Amino acid sequence: MKSFKIALAQFSPHVGNIDANTQKMIEQANQAKKDDAQIIIFPELSTIGYPAEDLVLRPSVTKRTEQAFKQLSEVKDIVMVFGFVHQTEDGLRYNSAAVMKDGEVLGVYNKQILPNYSVFDEKRYFTEGHQHLVFDYLGHKFGVLICEDVWSLPTVQQLAQLNINTALVLNSSPYEVGKPQHRIETMSALAKELNINLVYCNQVGGQDDLVFDGTSFVLNKSGEIALQAPSFQEGVYIADFDATQHEFSKGLITPQLDTMAEIYQSLVLATRDYVQRSGFPGVILGLSGGIDSALTLAIAADAIGGDKVQAVMMPYKYTAQISVEDAAEQAKNMGVTFGIAEINPIVNGFMQTLFPFFGNAPADATEENLQARSRGTLLMALSNKFGNLVLSTGNKSELSVGYCTLYGDMVGGFAVLKDVYKTIVFELAKYRNSISETPVIPERVITRPPSAELRPDQKDQDSLPAYDVLDAILYAYIEEDMSQDDIIAKGFDAEVVQKVIRLVDVNEYKRRQGAIGPRISSRAFSRERRYPIVNGWKAGI
Amino acid sequence: MKSFKIALAQFSPHVGNIDANTQKMIEQANQAKKDDAQIIIFPELSTIGYPAEDLVLRPSVTKRTEQAFKQLSEVKDIVMVFGFVHQTEDGLRYNSAAVMKDGEVLGVYNKQILPNYSVFDEKRYFTEGHQHLVFDYLGHKFGVLICEDVWSLPTVQQLAQLNINTALVLNSSPYEVGKPQHRIETMSALAKELNINLVYCNQVGGQDDLVFDGTSFVLNKSGEIALQAPSFQEGVYIADFDATQHEFSKGLITPQLDTMAEIYQSLVLATRDYVQRSGFPGVILGLSGGIDSALTLAIAADAIGGDKVQAVMMPYKYTAQISVEDAAEQAKNMGVTFGIAEINPIVNGFMQTLFPFFGNAPADATEENLQARSRGTLLMALSNKFGNLVLSTGNKSELSVGYCTLYGDMVGGFAVLKDVYKTIVFELAKYRNSISETPVIPERVITRPPSAELRPDQKDQDSLPAYDVLDAILYAYIEEDMSQDDIIAKGFDAEVVQKVIRLVDVNEYKRRQGAIGPRISSRAFSRERRYPIVNGWKAGI
């Protein structure tokens, strides 16, 4: 057994762009060679990126993948283990890994365990493989696994029984809070139990509503970490196998991020990749003086630079003066362009046109929505004229209960806080203030009682329970699938629980038309929590 | 072998409402008994309705299903074959059918073939069954199959080899153009080949973007139709097995609908069920004087009655006088409330607020979108104030290429023509005129060149190819998955094809935020064609 170096390409693909991804893989392989690596491993489905959804079904995937193989076959003197869509002559399609050296394919592995739950739909696209792949190189025996495979104990046991030294695992494992830690802990116990080394290479980057954190790692069969790559950063990381010690030497071990840092960075990366890969020159958002837009502004500026962010305050007669002041201060702190656009003439125009229809009907949510929709349309007009993407600023608590206006504050192409409960919004704001010399979000924005400012002296808590109570009920109903009766039995007020659940149920239509936004929870709306709009379930047992 | 009658409950469930569905099943069983039926068959998953999506994953499905069984067990003197979510003690979940008589469960069948393509996600929810169910009754041998099972020849062959006389097939097979005919033809060949009678009972009704047509039928082993229920109507239909003739007697055989009648009725049913099951008192829509809104108006009025439909014309300076006249005439023809709301003061309000930002920047799509968004916001205000659901009027051709304004003409809860290409819109308008004594859609609405009327003398064909060309390219790219190169090779202008495909690709974000609407094609957006928004595929091979 010889010593060797293996490169983990923590790779951020452009989903669907097989050609560009292949070029980047070649660059990373060349970089790994400069670092004297003999092997390089890429993430799951690295050529097309994950998840490519129905692009996988387009017939020309095969032709495009053949071209990728041709290009990759020009890379010499390094073993490449990479992921691809494998269309076989009998018409089946697999989620596969190829082992290639000097233009020769030494072996192909077809993923055996296809996840088809949560955000995953792999059985829509792929057939299950039924065979392990083992190869010898430099006197060392390697096995190949792909993502979900490694969470199936029987599958890994079978591979271990083939007397491999090291399992190479190609992954596209999306981020959720605590997942990086959970992966390493689980895999460490597995490596130890099965007495194998484990090289875990994960995709990084934002793809629509999914964020991939990377956090690739190498474990020795003792279960000890030999390498841990940073989260949310693309890069090629080298692990060094020392034949004399029969183990990977300790290399870069990036400390785990604290929870708020982890979430914050995931949102920054998701936002940056969405904006840049969609080709927008910058973003625009409405500032209200409240905490949601303040946090969104900070994330946006951290993602793409304050000079590419435009902020607009759109006051109306219910807007407090301190809201305008705080909005201006946030914008100044983050170095973004700031403008003020009064909505009075617009709301007046609507009311004039609607008078023959409304007559003297009493004011209700209609008039509040008109304010929100006037603002939404203003943002869209500025976006249309100057090309910046509108960021939506609503949080998961609001979206859950529909405390937001469709085509109003919900407008935008990317909803940065879509999967972030309001109680976490507060934590993230404090976290962001803690990492810069002076706070970027004014203290009183964090401490003021939240208000939509759509009528005089309005407070969120006039219509909703306190956010800690609301979020606890929402978490039990959405994340934990608890029934109404069981949530009430936990000690919450029955009427409050009934109201909250009813609001969650009837607002599915709003969420369905909302912008996508980064998933950080274990039950994100849309891709993960798939509920019908017409829904007769009704709460209860 | 005795003679018997079997009732086909062509059932329209309220998805998720197990209790209400069970009550309706009991009523239908009692009705069947009055008609002297000894057996009644319901559609697939009749207790919870199809597709219940992630409601199936809620833990209390089991408790609610147990209650349903308890209620159904009160029905005596008829064999009931119905569908339910079957959670077993080992933690597995099946899509199953129960055979119940006098409160006793004679057998349970677990669906063997789970579709996980197109609009189907059954592998997300269910485990595959591995055993056939056969039962004897009245000297007759029945086998049970569920929907996709019957499209798998080996599965049906195995069942036929158990010497059954009749296969009872529970279905929730969604409509698409030509599907009713295709089902009967395929099943007729199958019945003949395997020498079995076939009782095919299908769900009916709209559920979000899916429409179920019903069109249940009974086939003799000769392949001949003994019963064909009407499409798009709920009802209990009785088939009569004549022991002396060893076959089902010829009963009600509803003629197949013509294509346009079929599509039209599917849209009417989908709209009615969406509106009513969402609990709206009526609908509101914007009339432009164009054909899309004219057709949508007719469908809406046919679905829920003209008295529950409110139409609003929202003219601006580019609106032709004949558009206003035609809109008024359509409204009058369909007996709906009609109002006019000028958008001038609103657009002026927006331009006043935006002036400091826009300065003297030349007018572009921004100003056109402002008109559309002013209209959208007006409709939403009227909806908010009076409670009617906004119907969106865009067609599939527009949505494909993004020739529509997000938060503008795209506002609404239900997009009636979402899956209907413009060329079919014309056909449907002519069809609707042909079935009433006097045309409801003025002739010149059909013959005028389509225009969005967002700038002087604008015509759709200034920006888009002629609709017959556009639709042919769209069909090839969307429905047939053809590559750009292959479409050009068919003889279309290369530049036009490139432009159209680019527009389809970059407008995924708009479609993602659009309202749901009834699927009538074999590749509907959203549930069926699942494309990433950030998408580097790029047209070509």
Contacts between the chains, C-beta under 8 A, distances in Angstrom:
chain1	res1	chain2	res2	distance
A	14	B	534	7.8
A	14	B	536	3.9
A	15	B	532	5.4
A	15	B	534	6.2
A	15	B	535	6.5
A	15	B	536	6.1
A	16	B	532	6.7
A	16	B	535	4.8
A	16	B	536	4.4
A	16	B	537	3.7
A	16	B	538	7.7
A	17	B	536	2.8
A	17	B	537	6.8
A	17	B	538	6.8
A	20	B	536	6.3
A	49	B	536	7.6
A	51	B	532	7.3
A	52	B	532	6.7
A	53	B	530	4.8
A	53	B	531	5.9
A	53	B	532	5.2
A	54	B	529	6.0
A	54	B	530	4.7
A	54	B	531	5.5
A	55	B	531	6.7
A	55	B	532	6.9
A	55	B	535	7.0
A	55	B	537	5.4
A	57	B	481	6.9
A	58	B	481	5.6
A	58	B	483	7.6
A	58	B	537	7.5
A	59	B	481	6.0
A	59	B	483	7.4
A	60	B	483	5.0
A	60	B	540	8.0
A	60	B	541	4.9
A	63	B	541	5.3
A	64	B	541	6.7
A	116	B	116	7.1
A	116	B	123	4.9
A	116	B	124	5.5
A	117	B	124	6.2
A	121	B	121	7.2
A	121	B	124	7.4
A	121	B	530	7.8
A	123	B	116	4.9
A	123	B	123	4.5
A	124	B	116	5.4
A	124	B	117	6.2
A	124	B	121	7.4
A	206	B	534	7.9
A	207	B	532	6.8
A	207	B	534	6.1
A	208	B	532	5.5
A	208	B	533	5.2
A	208	B	534	5.6
A	273	B	534	7.3
A	274	B	534	6.3
A	277	B	534	4.6
A	277	B	536	7.4
A	278	B	509	7.8
A	278	B	533	7.4
A	278	B	534	5.9
A	339	B	356	7.5
A	339	B	357	6.4
A	341	B	353	5.1
A	341	B	354	7.2
A	341	B	356	7.7
A	341	B	357	7.0
A	342	B	353	6.0
A	343	B	353	6.7
A	345	B	348	7.6
A	345	B	349	3.9
A	345	B	352	4.8
A	345	B	353	5.9
A	346	B	346	6.7
A	346	B	349	3.9
A	346	B	350	5.6
A	346	B	353	5.9
A	347	B	349	7.6
A	348	B	345	7.6
A	348	B	349	6.4
A	349	B	345	3.9
A	349	B	346	3.9
A	349	B	347	7.6
A	349	B	348	6.4
A	349	B	349	3.5
A	349	B	350	7.7
A	350	B	346	5.6
A	350	B	349	7.7
A	350	B	377	6.7
A	350	B	378	7.0
A	350	B	381	6.6
A	352	B	345	4.8
A	353	B	341	5.1
A	353	B	342	6.0
A	353	B	343	6.7
A	353	B	345	5.9
A	353	B	346	5.9
A	353	B	378	6.5
A	354	B	341	7.2
A	354	B	378	6.9
A	354	B	381	5.8
A	354	B	382	7.5
A	354	B	385	8.0
A	356	B	339	7.5
A	356	B	341	7.7
A	357	B	339	6.4
A	357	B	341	7.1
A	357	B	382	6.1
A	357	B	385	7.5
A	358	B	385	6.1
A	361	B	385	6.3
A	364	B	384	7.5
A	364	B	385	7.2
A	365	B	384	6.0
A	366	B	381	5.4
A	366	B	384	3.9
A	366	B	385	4.6
A	369	B	380	6.7
A	369	B	381	7.0
A	369	B	384	5.6
A	370	B	377	6.9
A	370	B	381	5.8
A	373	B	377	4.4
A	373	B	380	6.6
A	373	B	381	8.0
A	373	B	407	7.9
A	374	B	350	8.0
A	374	B	377	7.4
A	376	B	407	6.4
A	377	B	350	6.7
A	377	B	370	6.9
A	377	B	373	4.4
A	377	B	374	7.4
A	377	B	377	6.6
A	377	B	407	6.8
A	378	B	350	7.0
A	378	B	353	6.5
A	378	B	354	6.9
A	380	B	369	6.7
A	380	B	373	6.6
A	380	B	406	7.5
A	380	B	407	6.3
A	381	B	350	6.6
A	381	B	354	5.8
A	381	B	366	5.4
A	381	B	369	7.0
A	381	B	370	5.8
A	381	B	373	8.0
A	382	B	354	7.5
A	382	B	357	6.1
A	384	B	364	7.5
A	384	B	365	6.0
A	384	B	366	4.0
A	384	B	369	5.6
A	385	B	357	7.5
A	385	B	358	6.1
A	385	B	361	6.3
A	385	B	364	7.2
A	385	B	366	4.6
A	406	B	380	7.5
A	406	B	411	8.0
A	407	B	373	7.9
A	407	B	376	6.4
A	407	B	377	6.9
A	407	B	380	6.3
A	407	B	407	4.3
A	407	B	411	5.7
A	411	B	406	8.0
A	411	B	407	5.7
A	413	B	509	5.7
A	481	B	57	6.9
A	481	B	58	5.6
A	481	B	59	6.0
A	483	B	58	7.6
A	483	B	59	7.4
A	483	B	60	5.0
A	509	B	278	7.8
A	509	B	413	5.7
A	512	B	516	6.8
A	513	B	513	5.1
A	513	B	514	7.1
A	513	B	515	6.6
A	514	B	513	7.2
A	515	B	513	6.6
A	516	B	512	6.8
A	516	B	533	6.6
A	529	B	54	6.0
A	530	B	53	4.7
A	530	B	54	4.7
A	530	B	121	7.8
A	531	B	53	5.9
A	531	B	54	5.5
A	531	B	55	6.7
A	532	B	15	5.4
A	532	B	16	6.7
A	532	B	51	7.3
A	532	B	52	6.7
A	532	B	53	5.2
A	532	B	55	6.9
A	532	B	207	6.8
A	532	B	208	5.6
A	533	B	208	5.2
A	533	B	278	7.4
A	533	B	516	6.6
A	534	B	14	7.8
A	534	B	15	6.2
A	534	B	206	7.9
A	534	B	207	6.1
A	534	B	208	5.6
A	534	B	273	7.4
A	534	B	274	6.3
A	534	B	277	4.6
A	534	B	278	5.9
A	535	B	15	6.5
A	535	B	16	4.8
A	535	B	55	7.0
A	536	B	14	4.0
A	536	B	15	6.1
A	536	B	16	4.3
A	536	B	17	2.7
A	536	B	20	6.3
A	536	B	49	7.6
A	536	B	277	7.4
A	537	B	16	3.7
A	537	B	17	6.8
A	537	B	55	5.4
A	537	B	58	7.5
A	538	B	16	7.7
A	538	B	17	6.8
A	541	B	60	4.9
A	541	B	63	5.3
A	541	B	64	6.7
